[in-house]
Amino acid sequence: MESFDVVIIGAGPAGLRCAETLGNSRLKVLVLEKNKEVGPKVCAGGLTGKDIEYLNLPQDLIDFQYDEIKLHVKNSCSTIKHSNNFAYTIDRKNLGQWQLKKLGQYKQIEVRTNSKVSKIEKKYIIVNNKKILYKSLVGADGSTSIVKRYLGIKPKDVNIAIQYIIPTNKYKEFEVFSDPELFAAWYAWIFPHKDYVSIGCGCNPEILSSKELVTNFKDWLGKNKIDISKGRYEAFVLDYDYQGHQFENIYLIGDAGGFVSGLTGEGIYPALVSGEEIGKIILDPGYKSKKIEDLLKVRGKHNQLMGLLIKYGKFRATIFYIGMLLLKIPYFRKKAIRFLA
């Protein structure tokens, strides 16, 4: 029977970052990925300046970088320009493969694909009908985490997102669309990549049902004359209901831990930070993570703003429009970018 010091379920940004953090230790680490290859994820592929700085990403991995965003509020449109790049797009397969390659230098870390966990017990897991023992278990397996279910955690706060991945070079601008009648307190997006574009939207299903969102999205696509005939439809859940990250020798990171921003949907940066910090906690149980505290503070502020947008539903369009005007002022723009990106 196989035995590992640390088993990480999920080879996304969080799981791979956690494994990298454990790389210089003597711990025997196993990373399990249920898909056939590491990297591809259902995701719009948007990054912020924090991601770029944190990862020190090579320039050739980035699809596009932007120092401006085209912001639409119902029938109004404004291009918000900043002095530095603050928004980026990246292909998730390329990001995952780059992270995976970095693990190659550590002989005690093993990554297995096509490895779906079917059962979790206190000291072992079942993977492809085989039992694997663990001392520490890390759930990095997304919003529908099997680790989270084993812990009995039932998320209350989730968003749903839908998108089309369309093979085209037509779109070049980074665009966000706020239309309270269609997307409530959330938004639609156009995120260009080198060989395709992600066009999607999201919302909280308790505020706007998934059926209503799909209908509204189709209406919006038609209104904006967006051809989806060659697009690949995708839907995913974003869990922003943080209920803790350490449960004795079991840990939750990234989307599995509810670290996603409920306001913006941004999850890669919280995944990277939580993955690294949990790695440090495993190495040193006495380690106190200020970075996780900071993540939770930002997440709390995002949730407060989202709560206000939900509460004052009749005034959302006005709030969005005033926000767009404020973003034209350098002082407020700098504050907003720091707050959101």
Summary of the structure (lengths in Angstrom):
residues: 341
radius of gyration: 20.2
end to end distance: 45.5
largest distance: 62.7
contacts: 1115
relative contact order: 0.17
helix: 36%
strand: 28%
